[in-house]
């Protein structure tokens, strides 16, 4: 059985969760995330849709690398 990490939105914040439900890290913490998906799963970068319609790309170090309006 492989260990797989999951993305979760909790109170508008994006968290990385392991398969036992423990939070590994918080990618985005401003509280207005609507949807999240992997951008490049092997590099652990994510794509976050915000409530205002912006899309931001965040790398594995939790830094914004691109904003799409």
FENUR-V111180 format. One record per residue. RES is the residue in one letter. PSI is psi in whole degrees, 0 to 359 (none if undefined). Layout:
BEGIN
RES_PSI + RES_PSI
END
This chain:
BEGIN
X_127 + X_146 + X_127 + X_140 + X_151 + X_154 + X_141 + X_143 + X_122 + X_117 + X_35 + X_3 + X_148 + X_124 + X_149 + X_125 + X_139 + X_178 + X_354 + X_4 + X_12 + X_136 + X_129 + X_313 + X_163 + X_118 + X_318 + X_131 + X_26 + X_353 + X_12 + X_22 + X_136 + X_326 + X_147 + X_145 + X_160 + X_136 + X_305 + X_101 + X_323 + X_332 + X_0 + X_39 + X_148 + X_165 + X_124 + X_127 + X_124 + X_165 + X_334 + X_359 + X_355 + X_152 + X_130 + X_144 + X_129 + X_133 + X_182 + X_343 + X_11 + X_32 + X_139 + X_131 + X_343 + X_143 + X_130 + X_123 + X_none
END
